[in-house]
Amino acid sequence: MNKVSFIRLLGLGLALQITGCSTTPWVKPYERANLSDPVMSFNRDPVSTTYLHHVYEAREGTRGAGIASGGGCGCN
């Protein structure tokens, strides 16, 4: 590979990286309602997820780090 083709390849790679960091948002404001739909949630059972967060907080002895409330005793 000669120097000229290397510089062209480097310039092309740089141009692709710069255009990948555009300031235009990927999600339009009118499309955000679709993303907040419960169908788009990652957890399949929110009640079970809340309980598991509570159990993890009780085991760690922390409070307020997640979505469940309670202390280290596991009573709340």
C-alpha positions as CSV (number, residue, x, y, z in Angstrom):
1,M,0.0,0.0,0.0
2,N,1.5,3.3,-1.0
3,K,1.4,6.5,1.0
4,V,-1.3,8.2,-1.1
5,S,-3.8,5.3,-0.8
6,F,-3.1,5.1,2.9
7,I,-3.9,8.8,3.4
8,R,-7.1,8.4,1.4
9,L,-8.1,5.4,3.5
10,L,-7.3,7.3,6.6
11,G,-9.3,10.3,5.4
12,L,-12.3,8.1,4.6
13,G,-12.2,6.5,8.0
14,L,-12.0,9.9,9.7
15,A,-15.0,11.2,7.6
16,L,-17.0,8.1,8.6
17,Q,-16.3,8.6,12.3
18,I,-17.1,12.3,12.2
19,T,-20.5,11.7,10.5
20,G,-21.3,9.0,13.0
21,C,-21.3,11.6,15.8
22,S,-23.9,13.9,14.4
23,T,-25.9,16.2,16.7
24,T,-29.3,15.2,15.2
25,P,-31.2,13.0,17.8
26,W,-32.0,9.5,16.7
27,V,-35.4,9.6,18.4
28,K,-37.7,12.4,17.5
29,P,-39.7,14.0,20.2
30,Y,-43.0,12.6,18.9
31,E,-41.5,9.1,18.9
32,R,-40.6,9.1,22.6
33,A,-44.1,8.1,23.6
34,N,-43.5,4.8,21.7
35,L,-40.3,4.1,23.7
36,S,-42.0,4.7,27.1
37,D,-44.7,2.1,26.3
38,P,-44.6,-0.8,28.8
39,V,-44.2,-3.2,25.9
40,M,-40.7,-1.7,25.3
41,S,-39.6,-2.5,28.9
42,F,-36.7,-5.0,29.4
43,N,-38.2,-6.7,32.5
44,R,-41.1,-9.1,31.8
45,D,-42.5,-9.0,35.3
46,P,-42.2,-5.6,37.1
47,V,-43.6,-7.0,40.4
48,S,-41.0,-9.8,40.5
49,T,-38.2,-7.3,39.6
50,T,-39.3,-5.0,42.4
51,Y,-39.2,-7.9,44.9
52,L,-35.8,-9.0,43.8
53,H,-34.5,-5.5,44.2
54,H,-35.9,-5.5,47.7
55,V,-34.2,-8.8,48.5
56,Y,-30.8,-7.5,47.1
57,E,-31.1,-4.3,49.2
58,A,-31.9,-6.3,52.3
59,R,-28.9,-8.6,51.8
60,E,-26.5,-5.7,51.2
61,G,-27.9,-3.7,54.0
62,T,-28.4,-0.6,51.9
63,R,-31.3,1.6,51.5
64,G,-32.5,3.9,48.7
65,A,-30.1,2.6,46.0
66,G,-32.9,0.9,44.0
67,I,-36.6,1.2,43.6
68,A,-37.6,-0.7,46.7
69,S,-37.7,0.7,50.2
70,G,-36.5,-0.9,53.3
71,G,-33.4,-1.4,55.5
72,G,-31.0,-4.2,56.1
73,C,-33.4,-6.2,58.2
74,G,-35.7,-7.0,55.2
75,C,-38.8,-6.0,57.1
76,N,-40.2,-3.3,54.8
